[in-house]
Amino acid sequence: MAFQQAIKGTALVGGGALATVLGLSQFAHYRRKKLNLASVEAADYFLDPQLRELPSREAQLTSLQSTTEFDILVIGGGATGAGCALDAVTRGLRTALVERDDFSSGTSSRSTKLIHGGVRYLQKAILNLDYEQYRMVKEALHERANLLEIAPHLSHALPIMLPIYKWWQLPYYWVGIKLYDLVAGAQCLKSSYVLSKSRALEHFPMLQKDKLVGAIVYYDGQHNDARMNLAIALTAARYGAATANYVEVRNLLKKKDPNTGKLRVSGAQCRDMLTGQEFEVRAKCVINATGPFTDTVRKMDNQTTTNICQPSAGVHIVMPGYYSPESMGLLDPATSDGRVIFFLPWQKMTIAGTTDSPTDITSHPIPSEEDINFILSEVRNYLSCDVEVRRGDVLAAWSGIRPLVTDPKSKDTQSISRNHVVDTSESGLITIAGGKWTTYRSMAEDTVDTAVKNHNFKVGPSRTTGLYLQGGKDWSPTLYIRLVQDYGLESEVAQHLASTYGDKAFEVAKIASVTGKRWPIVGVRLVSEFPYIEAEVKYGIKEYACTAVDMISRRTRLAFLNVQAAEEALPKIVELMGRELNWSEEKKKEELDCATRFLYYEMGYKSRSEQLTPCSEISLQPADIERYKKRFHMFDKEQKGFITIVDVQRVLEVTFFVWTLESLK
């Protein structure tokens, strides 16, 4: 075993030399990318000042229907689709984007919330001398730096601890993590470092200390994924892209090419999911960026085409914040079945995941109890025995479908591509599939480059490197102080608004309701333990939120943080949205029921309820019922209708006192 590890170590060192050479070979390319940053501000000439205001959804639908022909129509409003729309519109192309559900309603909102290059991919690249994997890591690390720069309010660097429990692992993982820093080069967030056992426990006191040797800490990025996706889509809309959610593509339109006589994709037959209205959107080029539903759109183009998407389900759980330090994550590089588990602080909670298992494609993935318990089991292995990891502490759980793909141009059709794939069909449909959240921008650039080449569009290169997303340009770490001072918001609420909306937080503060209290002056909370306020519901409608589910899961992140808190806030959210959107009482009830089902099935409420509720019925006689009532009222002296820990403690103290007196007689 020791010999085997020594061989691995040698491979790492040899691979490190290779990584150094490869890194230097790409340095010139990196410098060219940086030179483009100076020209990003020039992209502002595309902006008519009137378009700086976000058009309403109704205006966007009118644009989709009235425009004779777009240059590019993007199908899919996830990170990649929104990225394609932003890349195309900032090059000066007439761009449209349609999404069947809400922006980021699928995989893009159900990630691990990391912006990373992929430590495990680098390990495989070096051990297997796989240049393709290395190139993917290199690209992802460049994109990580760019994303942290263009959306500083939504992203930040996060230290992640790798605990070491065997001495031979220390040099092995240290070399690997240092290579990760090396490949990042000038874009390394912060240099990794080694901690002794005592220092590791200082930083992560709930860590399992038995046999702990030490730890290695490295840095990656973390973000608010759904809000990041939304920022990309809204930025595209502000630059002039006709962008609409809840617009379904029913069929692809085709017309005969006069030069070749072949049928070419020329647009899509669409339907507004909210009104049922159908209309055509004509475009010279159509891009399929639908993630797990890639093959559904490809078969609209050609029924006989073979599937390239191989979906994989990843489950995550959210636990209370006390399970992890506020600013330190944990990586388990080798779980009991060989998978990787992250254990990360996020939005003052703790997120753990992910699993990786084959699944069917569905719009409504459900986290299984088996996957939830697997994650809990792995977490127990790394936490101190003093910390009781309880199933009841799972506040939310979700499943996201990762769209792994095979390259249709590859001879080996069974081989999964870890990088993204851009494919053009015979009729001209461009499909972008695979890849990862972190590389959405480069994926979009490659896709639009393909569209420009195929259709000979007379435009320049991509302008999205260094292009600030909505809210990022004038954000600063101290922006929240101005919100407190100028509007009278609670500090916690102000920090939340600043980190969610960036420099647009002032627009939310301006419409915040007066509390009627001495302090805070404005900012009525939706639910007491979270900093979300009523004004965010009103502002969320301006950001194209159309349903209560949009509001609890993607405009705010309540559903992903605590399903019970989200359920508690639902009636108020539905009432506020109903007032703004003129919903009838019937519509309000429909929205409430739909959002409750979403929480119950897709956000883990069902699994939680099944754990907390006995499966068997209890049959009590009338005498039993009366006896239990009397016991309940004995505890509930104040007739509150419920029992607290203080009530139990009081009764036990009295009981113990009586028992002591009896024993002394």
Secondary structure, DSSP 8 states (H G I E B T S, - for coil): -HHHHHHHHHHHHHHHHHHHHHHHHTHHHHHHHHHHHTTGGGGGGG--GGGGS---HHHHHHHHHH-S-EEEEEE--SHHHHHHHHHHHHTT--EEEE-SS-TT-SGGGSS--EE---HHHHHHHHHTT-HHHHHHHHHHHHHHHHHHHH-TTTEEEEEEEEEE-STTHHHHHHHHHHHHHHHHGGG-SS--EEEEHHHHHHHSTTB--TT--EEEEEEEEEE-HHHHHHHHHHHHHHTT-EEESSEEEEEEEEEE-TTT--EEEEEEEEEETTT--EEEEEEEEEEE--GGGHHHHHHHH-TT----EEEEEEEEEEE-GGGS-TT-EEEESS-TTS--EEEEEETTEEEEE---EE----SS----HHHHHHHHHHHHHHB-TTS---GGG--EEEEEEEEEEE-TT-S-TT-EESSEEEEE-TT--EEEEE--GGGHHHHHHHHHHHHHHHHT----S---TT---TTTTT--TTHHHHHHHHH---HHHHHHHHHHHGGGHHHHHHT--B-SSSSSSB--BSSTTS--BHHHHHHHHHTT--SHHHIIIIIS-HHHH-HHHHHHHHHHHHHHHHHHHT--HHHHHHHHHHHHHHHHHTSSHHHHHHHHS-SS-----HHHHHHHHHHHHHH-TT--SS--HHHHHHHHHHHHHHHHHHHH-
